[in-house]
């Protein structure tokens, strides 16, 4: 196939209203809704290059999104309590790269992203948003069978507006497979977090709060290794 390159430019405007839960969730010792939330409004700009060279499909894009009244849920520096709040002016800008090709009989796909999520008023990084992501997928068919592997690495992030408390990054490995037993019956199996990696996507560690004094470090741990087996019938 002849080498080809495409250029794409895009612009979009968005509107996002807060959900009922964000507005009116009953208050607990750790969380509560905020009935004073405003709706988000955004403008997005993107430039992308896509092509296929040396039997490799690729895309590279750069984007910038400006958001007024961005809705975030983050903890405060002196408390475990969290609730959704608006950030007056936020900006998300970054680069995304994707590559895919056949590799020794396997279909390989690599994706990487760099993002700068920024509170434009304070200059701080937006909470609960990783700045770097990297993923790799490998898949192959063997007649009626298929097998695949996924690896994902996520950088550290902050869990508070002030950027005082950092959640460590993590990397996860997963396996998947399927068997088309008959034209109508298909078995599928997958294992997530194969290496049983301990990680958290929300961490609250406040040494100066009464709750910390009584229970110590408090974090929301994600699931460890898990497996799923399913049978699909397509009449």
PyMOL commands that set and color helices and strands:
alter all, ss='L'
color gray80, all
select helices_A, chain A and resi 20-24+210-215
alter helices_A, ss='H'
color red, helices_A
select strands_A, chain A and resi 4-16+31-32+40-53+56-75+82-103+106-119+132-142+145-154+157-158+166-167+170-180+185-192+200-204+218-221+226-233
alter strands_A, ss='S'
color yellow, strands_A
deselect
rebuild
show_as cartoon
